[in-house]
Amino acid sequence: LVEGYPTQLRSYVPVFTAYTDSAFPTEIPTDKGLRVALRYEVGRFFASLERFRQAANRKSLDEAYVAYSDMSLHLDRYLRGRSEE
């Protein structure tokens, strides 16, 4: 059932990129800092998405839960416009 989700979610990369670049277009420190933070969270989101895809392929429920929770965390951070390590 969930095998199709990673491909669908990966299709949002251009949306995240376009928003990040258009919402914070200048080189002033705040815009540049936010672009870096948002790009970081997008990268972490898609790394978690890849782990989710692999867990789904292996039918590893526990790994899929962890990967999904990481995806949720990084998407939330992206939407709130902040990055926390």
HUNOR-V87133 format. One record per backbone hydrogen bond with DSSP energy under -1.0 kcal/mol. NH is the residue of the N-H (numbers start at 1). CO is the residue of the C=O. E is the energy in kcal/mol with one decimal. If there is no record, write none. Layout:
BEGIN
nh,co,e
NH,CO,E
NH,CO,E
END
This chain:
BEGIN
nh,co,e
5,2,-1.2
8,4,-1.7
9,5,-3.2
10,6,-2.6
11,7,-1.1
12,9,-1.8
13,10,-1.8
16,12,-2.4
17,13,-2.6
18,14,-2.7
19,15,-2.5
20,16,-2.5
21,17,-2.5
22,18,-2.3
23,19,-2.9
24,20,-1.4
32,28,-2.7
33,29,-2.6
34,30,-2.3
35,31,-2.7
36,32,-2.3
37,33,-2.4
38,34,-3.0
39,35,-2.6
40,36,-2.2
41,37,-2.1
42,38,-2.3
43,39,-2.4
44,40,-2.5
45,41,-2.6
46,42,-2.5
47,43,-2.0
48,44,-2.3
49,45,-2.2
50,46,-1.9
51,47,-1.9
52,48,-2.3
53,49,-2.6
54,50,-2.4
55,51,-2.4
56,52,-2.6
57,53,-2.3
58,54,-2.0
60,55,-2.7
64,60,-2.2
65,61,-2.4
66,62,-2.0
67,63,-2.6
68,64,-2.7
69,65,-2.4
70,66,-2.2
71,67,-2.5
72,68,-2.5
73,69,-2.3
74,70,-2.5
75,71,-2.4
76,72,-2.4
77,73,-2.4
78,74,-2.2
79,75,-2.8
80,76,-2.0
82,77,-2.5
END
